[in-house]
C-alpha cells in the first residue's frame, strides 16, 4: 500500500474471510499477530477502495482496523451456473468441503463439529473433502465409519460430488462468503450451515442455519434437510443464480478499477 502511494498510484484491496479472521484460542487468522494486524489495519485505512464480498466482512474490517470504513463497498463473489450445475440423481449423502492444512484450519472450518455430528447420524453417509495429506490419516483416525475423508479434488470431481449430495454442510467457526456453499447450492444441494459470517447471506432461507458448536441442532437440521423435497435444492440453485451472478462481479471490478485510474 505504501509503495503504491509512493509512486503516485491508487490502490484497492479485496477483502475475504481470512483478511478479518483472528481467533486467539485456536491461533487462527491474521489478526492474532500484532505486527500483521498493524499492517493490515494500515492497508485497510489507507486504501483508496476496499471491496468486501459480504457485509459481515465490512463490519469486521471496520471493527478491527478501528475506522469508519468509508472506503469500503460490498461486492459479492459471482458464481458460474453453467459449470456448477446439477448432474445425475441425488443420494442421501452429506458433503462438506474444508481446505485444511493445519490444526487451526481444521478448527476454523469446524471439522471436529462435523465429525461429532456425523457420529450421531450413523445411517447417513458423509464425505469430507480437502484435508491435506499430512493431516488426513489423523482425521480419518477420529472419524466414524459413515464418514469418508478425501484430500484435494478437482473442480470437476467436486461438481460430481455436489451433484450426488442432497445436503451440503458447512460447520465452520468463521466464514466470509463461503464459495463451497454457493457452488453446492448451484448444484442443487440443500445447505445446512452454522450461523456465522456470510453464511446467512448465502443460505438466506433456502436451507438451515444453526449456532456454531451445537452438534445436536446441526444433526437435527441435516435430518430435516434430508426429508425435504428436491425442489428445495432447485430453489437453492435459483437463489444463487439470482443473487450472485458472475456478471455483476465482473462489472463491479471493472467499475472499481476504472474509477481508480481516472
Order of alpha helices (4+ residues) and beta strands (2+ residues): alpha-beta-alpha-beta-alpha-beta-beta-alpha-alpha-beta-alpha-beta-alpha-beta-alpha-beta-alpha-beta-alpha-alpha-alpha
